[in-house]
Amino acid sequence: MEITILSPGIYTYGAMLIGGVLRDAGHRVTLTRTPEVPMGSILLMSLFSTQHLLDPAIRDVIRAHRERGGRVYVGGPVSAAPEMVLGEIAPDAVVVGEGEETVVRLVEEGVSPDLPGIAFLDGGRTVVTPPAPPAPIERPLPLIPDDIGSQSIRGASAYIETHRGCIGGCTFCQVPRFFGRRVRSRSIESIIEEVKAFAAHGAKRLSISGGTGSLYGSSNGEMNPDAFIALLRGMAEVMGPKNISAPDIRVDCITDEILDAIKRYTIGWVFFGIESGSDRVLRMMGKGVKVRQVVEAVERCRKHRLHVAGSFIVGYPGETERDYMATKDLIATLLLDDTFVSAAEPIPGTPLADLVVKTPRHKNPTFMPHKSDYRALGLTESEARCLDLMIHADLFRKRVRIVNDEIFDAYLAEVRKQGKEIRAATDLILRYAGV
């Protein structure tokens, strides 16, 4: 059977994984990043952003393919809200959750109420079948495109999934809702085989994915540093230490041995999801850590001569001016090597999305007009804090970056883009919540 998998903009690991599963099931599979009507009879879409549900190009491809008699199935993180997917872009069905086994039956048997793990429309009514069991953690090699080396996602050609699940409960994150809070790790042998396959296809740098990288090999919430270190060592032996990164790590999931291994076997960067300098906001976000632990983690990384980057989220519903100022103070204290600032974005199926539904519009920073220093720019409170923190973070980097007119304009364009997209996503969530 001819199958096209569309992963808009980038080759996601999930799209490559499903491609490998279908290839090994005997199907002819093509992987593309460009929204266009395929020649084959089946189109699978791997969609990872709520913005995809609002993209006219994606809607047009689905409509055109179905009008030609083709079938369209959608999977990926957007499947956390199947009713929304069906209502906005109208595929034949949605693969809900982990779909490695479901998708094979779906393309071979078609839509059926007896098939677990799918959603579809029946006479205008949304039908969601019982969930499929978690997919086996060991699986075939992914379908790796020959131009994978041309791709750069935060500097990496691809993110390799080493495990699924996360012990955290961050309210804005899909990982523990999509994969659960029990960590399931792949064998190191299968991961290294996959790394070799990516290298053979021209991948230049690989990153570890799976929530928090250092949770690889953990069990019952207990870390297994030896397993994670062996993983980094094995990957570096294939790719070279300057071509491996383990970016996303919780501040409470590090040890001296792990930091030594990151220094020895990777590009030498650690990326912490810090999010806020306010313990009150961290509690609201379900981070499970305190500001004190953030400071201690950054100090430990410095002792191991590692570069440290951090992400921050502003405009979380309930964040006060005092909370925001605490975040600015923390950035000034940490002197990070790099920072990433974003406004709080509700993702369907997360507690943050539920909170946004309950928050009156006039109290949500996403919609509240900013009335202070940046009021002449016509920004919302969330956008203004995002812009202000970007500028502030540049002044308190380990190496100061001067914000000239060009950089300011780029930051302003970015926060306006974020604001527009988050308002659109929020309105979509509110509409399906009946608000």
GUZAPA-77661 format. One line per 10 residues: their letters; for each residue y, z, x of C-alpha. Coordinates in nm, 2 decimals, padded with zeros to 4 digits. Layout:
<sites>
A	Y,Z,X  ...
</sites>
This chain:
<sites>
MEITILSPGI	00.00,00.00,00.00  00.35,-00.09,00.13  00.57,00.22,00.14  00.93,00.26,00.26  01.07,00.60,00.35  01.45,00.63,00.34  01.61,00.92,00.53  01.98,00.86,00.49  02.18,00.85,00.81  01.93,01.02,01.04
YTYGAMLIGG	01.55,01.02,01.10  01.47,01.37,00.97  01.16,01.54,01.10  01.04,01.57,00.74  01.06,01.20,00.68  00.87,01.13,01.01  00.61,01.39,00.91  00.55,01.24,00.57  00.54,00.89,00.73  00.26,01.01,00.96
VLRDAGHRVT	00.06,01.16,00.67  00.08,00.84,00.47  00.00,00.62,00.77  -00.32,00.82,00.84  -00.41,00.79,00.47  -00.43,00.41,00.53  -00.09,00.30,00.40  00.16,00.06,00.57  00.48,00.27,00.61  00.83,00.17,00.72
LTRTPEVPMG	01.09,00.43,00.81  01.46,00.35,00.76  01.80,00.53,00.78  01.99,00.27,00.58  02.01,00.28,00.20  01.88,-00.06,00.09  01.63,-00.19,-00.16  01.29,-00.22,00.01  01.05,-00.50,-00.02  00.74,-00.28,-00.09
SILLMSLFST	00.65,-00.13,-00.42  00.71,00.23,-00.34  01.03,00.39,-00.21  01.02,00.75,-00.09  01.35,00.93,-00.03  01.38,01.23,00.20  01.70,01.39,00.10  01.84,01.70,00.27  02.19,01.74,00.13  02.33,01.80,-00.22
QHLLDPAIRD	02.58,01.53,-00.13  02.30,01.28,-00.15  02.28,01.35,-00.52  02.64,01.25,-00.55  02.62,00.93,-00.33  02.67,00.61,-00.53  02.48,00.41,-00.27  02.17,00.62,-00.32  02.19,00.59,-00.69  02.23,00.21,-00.67
VIRAHRERGG	01.93,00.17,-00.45  01.71,00.38,-00.68  01.83,00.19,-00.99  01.79,-00.15,-00.83  01.44,-00.07,-00.71  01.32,00.07,-01.04  01.47,-00.23,-01.23  01.25,-00.45,-01.01  00.95,-00.26,-01.11  00.92,-00.04,-00.80
RVYVGGPVSA	00.85,00.33,-00.80  01.09,00.59,-00.64  00.99,00.94,-00.54  01.23,01.20,-00.39  01.14,01.49,-00.17  01.30,01.72,00.09  01.53,02.02,00.05  01.70,01.88,-00.26  01.37,01.94,-00.44  01.47,02.30,-00.48
APEMVLGEIA	01.66,02.18,-00.79  01.43,01.92,-00.94  01.62,01.90,-01.27  01.94,01.82,-01.08  01.77,01.55,-00.88  01.62,01.39,-01.19  01.95,01.41,-01.38  02.17,01.28,-01.10  01.98,01.00,-00.93  01.69,00.93,-01.18
PDAVVVGEGE	01.38,00.88,-00.96  01.04,00.85,-01.11  00.95,01.19,-00.98  01.04,01.47,-00.74  00.80,01.62,-00.49  00.88,01.99,-00.51  00.84,02.20,-00.20  00.60,02.13,00.08  00.47,01.78,-00.01  00.23,01.66,00.26
ETVVRLVEEG	-00.07,01.66,00.03  00.11,01.61,-00.29  00.28,01.29,-00.18  -00.05,01.11,-00.09  -00.19,01.17,-00.44  00.14,01.07,-00.60  00.16,00.73,-00.43  -00.20,00.66,-00.50  -00.24,00.80,-00.85  00.11,00.79,-00.99
VSPDLPGIAF	00.29,01.05,-01.20  00.07,01.29,-01.39  00.11,01.63,-01.55  -00.22,01.72,-01.37  -00.07,01.67,-01.02  00.06,02.00,-00.88  00.40,02.02,-00.71  00.60,01.75,-00.89  00.87,01.72,-01.15  00.94,01.42,-01.38
LDGGRTVVTP	01.11,01.34,-01.71  00.90,01.30,-02.02  01.11,01.18,-02.31  01.42,01.33,-02.16  01.25,01.66,-02.10  01.21,01.79,-01.75  00.84,01.87,-01.67  00.77,02.07,-01.36  00.40,02.11,-01.28  00.25,02.42,-01.12
PAPPAPIERP	00.34,02.45,-00.75  00.11,02.30,-00.49  -00.03,02.55,-00.23  00.14,02.56,00.10  00.06,02.26,00.32  -00.17,02.30,00.62  00.03,02.38,00.92  -00.17,02.14,01.14  -00.12,01.77,01.05  -00.12,01.42,01.19
LPLIPDDIGS	00.13,01.30,01.44  00.46,01.20,01.28  00.56,00.84,01.23  00.81,00.81,01.52  01.05,00.51,01.51  01.09,00.31,01.83  01.47,00.37,01.83  01.44,00.75,01.81  01.62,00.77,02.15  01.94,00.63,02.00
QSIRGASAYI	01.96,00.93,01.77  02.16,01.24,01.85  02.15,01.55,01.63  02.36,01.82,01.81  02.25,01.64,02.13  01.88,01.61,02.05  01.69,01.30,01.95  01.48,01.51,01.71  01.40,01.86,01.60  01.03,01.94,01.62
ETHRGCIGGC	00.89,02.18,01.37  00.69,02.44,01.56  00.65,02.68,01.27  00.74,02.74,00.91  00.90,03.04,00.74  01.16,03.29,00.84  01.17,03.67,00.82  01.54,03.66,00.73  01.69,03.66,00.39  02.02,03.50,00.44
TFCQVPRFFG	02.17,03.42,00.10  02.30,03.08,00.20  01.98,02.95,00.36  01.70,02.75,00.20  01.43,02.81,00.47  01.28,03.14,00.34  01.30,03.00,-00.02  01.14,02.67,00.07  00.88,02.78,00.32  00.86,03.16,00.25
RRVRSRSIES	00.92,03.46,00.47  00.57,03.46,00.63  00.58,03.27,00.96  00.31,03.01,01.00  00.29,02.86,01.35  00.13,02.54,01.47  -00.10,02.54,01.77  00.07,02.49,02.10  -00.18,02.20,02.17  -00.07,02.00,01.87
IIEEVKAFAA	00.30,02.06,01.94  00.26,01.94,02.30  00.07,01.63,02.18  00.36,01.56,01.95  00.62,01.61,02.23  00.43,01.36,02.44  00.44,01.11,02.15  00.82,01.15,02.11  00.86,01.10,02.48  00.65,00.78,02.47
HGAKRLSISG	00.88,00.65,02.20  01.20,00.71,02.40  01.32,01.05,02.28  01.57,01.19,02.53  01.60,01.55,02.43  01.40,01.76,02.18  01.50,02.08,02.00  01.28,02.34,01.84  01.32,02.37,01.46  01.17,02.61,01.21
GTGSLYGSSN	01.44,02.87,01.13  01.45,03.10,01.42  01.29,02.94,01.73  01.18,03.27,01.89  00.97,03.36,01.58  00.71,03.10,01.70  00.37,03.28,01.72  00.49,03.59,01.54  00.27,03.77,01.29  00.36,04.03,01.02
GEMNPDAFIA	00.72,04.03,01.14  00.62,04.12,01.50  00.75,03.88,01.76  00.52,03.72,02.02  00.73,03.65,02.32  00.44,03.52,02.53  00.37,03.25,02.27  00.73,03.13,02.25  00.76,03.13,02.63  00.44,02.93,02.67
LLRGMAEVMG	00.58,02.68,02.41  00.90,02.63,02.60  00.71,02.60,02.93  00.47,02.34,02.78  00.76,02.13,02.63  00.96,02.14,02.95  00.66,02.02,03.15  00.66,01.70,02.94  01.04,01.64,02.89  01.19,01.83,03.18
PKNISAPDIR	01.39,02.16,03.13  01.72,01.98,03.09  01.58,01.79,02.79  01.46,02.09,02.58  01.67,02.32,02.36  01.59,02.62,02.15  01.92,02.65,01.97  01.88,02.86,01.66  01.79,03.23,01.72  01.87,03.55,01.53
VDCITDEILD	02.05,03.81,01.73  01.77,04.06,01.65  01.50,03.82,01.77  01.56,03.82,02.15  01.40,03.99,02.45  01.48,03.98,02.82  01.16,03.77,02.87  01.27,03.52,02.60  01.62,03.49,02.75  01.47,03.43,03.10
AIKRYTIGWV	01.25,03.15,02.96  01.54,02.99,02.78  01.73,02.99,03.11  01.44,02.85,03.30  01.29,02.59,03.06  01.58,02.47,02.85  01.94,02.34,02.87  02.04,02.71,02.89  02.22,02.75,02.56  02.16,03.00,02.28
FFGIESGSDR	02.30,02.94,01.93  02.35,03.25,01.71  02.43,03.23,01.34  02.69,03.50,01.36  02.88,03.41,01.04  03.12,03.70,01.00  03.28,03.99,01.19  03.26,04.21,00.89  02.96,04.43,00.82  03.04,04.42,00.45
VLRMMGKGVK	03.02,04.04,00.44  02.71,04.04,00.65  02.55,04.27,00.39  02.66,04.03,00.11  02.51,03.74,00.31  02.18,03.92,00.35  02.19,03.88,00.73  02.00,04.20,00.80  02.21,04.27,01.11  02.53,04.45,01.20
VRQVVEAVER	02.83,04.33,01.41  02.73,04.58,01.68  02.40,04.39,01.72  02.59,04.06,01.76  02.80,04.20,02.04  02.50,04.34,02.22  02.30,04.01,02.19  02.59,03.81,02.34  02.62,04.06,02.62  02.25,04.03,02.69
CRKHRLHVAG	02.27,03.65,02.71  02.56,03.68,02.95  02.35,03.89,03.18  02.09,03.61,03.19  02.37,03.36,03.27  02.32,03.17,02.94  02.58,02.98,02.75  02.63,03.12,02.40  02.75,02.94,02.09  02.80,03.09,01.75
SFIVGYPGET	02.85,02.97,01.39  03.09,03.13,01.14  03.11,03.10,00.77  03.44,03.16,00.59  03.53,03.17,00.22  03.22,03.35,00.11  03.28,03.47,-00.25  03.41,03.83,-00.21  03.54,03.79,00.14  03.88,03.96,00.17
ERDYMATKDL	04.16,03.91,00.41  04.05,04.22,00.59  03.70,04.08,00.63  03.84,03.75,00.76  04.06,03.93,01.01  03.76,04.12,01.14  03.59,03.78,01.21  03.90,03.67,01.41  03.88,04.00,01.61  03.51,03.95,01.68
IATLLLDDTF	03.57,03.60,01.81  03.84,03.73,02.04  03.60,03.99,02.17  03.30,03.76,02.23  03.47,03.48,02.41  03.19,03.24,02.32  03.13,02.91,02.50  03.14,02.72,02.18  03.19,02.79,01.81  03.11,02.61,01.48
VSAAEPIPGT	03.31,02.70,01.17  03.23,02.60,00.82  03.32,02.70,00.47  03.06,02.87,00.25  02.86,02.60,00.08  02.62,02.69,-00.21  02.29,02.51,-00.18  02.09,02.49,-00.50  01.81,02.74,-00.52  01.98,03.00,-00.29
PLADLVVKTP	02.13,03.34,-00.39  02.47,03.21,-00.28  02.44,02.94,-00.55  02.36,03.21,-00.80  02.66,03.41,-00.68  02.89,03.11,-00.72  02.77,03.06,-01.08  02.87,03.42,-01.15  03.20,03.41,-00.96  03.51,03.31,-01.18
RHKNPTFMPH	03.67,02.99,-01.05  04.00,03.17,-00.99  03.83,03.42,-00.76  03.62,03.17,-00.56  03.79,03.08,-00.23  03.66,02.73,-00.27  03.91,02.67,-00.55  04.18,02.94,-00.49  04.50,02.78,-00.37  04.62,02.91,-00.03
KSDYRALGLT	04.96,03.08,-00.05  05.02,03.18,00.31  05.08,03.02,00.65  04.92,02.68,00.56  05.05,02.65,00.21  05.25,02.33,00.30  04.93,02.15,00.37  04.80,02.20,00.01  04.47,02.37,00.11  04.25,02.60,-00.07
ESEARCLDLM	04.19,02.95,00.06  03.86,02.85,00.20  04.00,02.54,00.37  04.29,02.74,00.52  04.06,03.00,00.67  03.83,02.74,00.81  04.13,02.56,00.98  04.28,02.88,01.11  03.95,03.00,01.25  03.88,02.67,01.43
IHADLFRKRV	04.22,02.70,01.60  04.18,03.07,01.68  03.83,03.01,01.82  03.96,02.75,02.07  04.21,03.01,02.20  03.94,03.26,02.26  03.67,03.04,02.41  03.54,03.13,02.76  03.73,02.82,02.86  04.04,02.79,02.65
RIVNDEIFDA	04.09,02.47,02.46  04.45,02.37,02.39  04.49,02.25,02.03  04.72,01.95,02.05  04.83,01.73,01.76  04.52,01.51,01.79  04.28,01.80,01.77  04.48,01.97,01.49  04.46,01.65,01.29  04.09,01.62,01.35
YLAEVRKQGK	04.04,01.98,01.24  04.25,01.93,00.93  04.06,01.62,00.83  03.73,01.81,00.88  03.83,02.11,00.66  03.96,01.88,00.39  03.63,01.68,00.40  03.43,02.01,00.38  03.64,02.14,00.10  03.61,01.82,-00.11
EIRAATDLIL	03.23,01.81,-00.06  03.18,02.18,-00.13  03.39,02.16,-00.45  03.18,01.86,-00.57  02.86,02.05,-00.49  02.98,02.36,-00.66  03.09,02.17,-00.97  02.74,02.01,-00.98  02.57,02.35,-00.96  02.80,02.49,-01.23
RYAGV	02.73,02.20,-01.46  02.35,02.24,-01.44  02.40,02.62,-01.49  02.58,02.54,-01.81  02.91,02.70,-01.69
</sites>
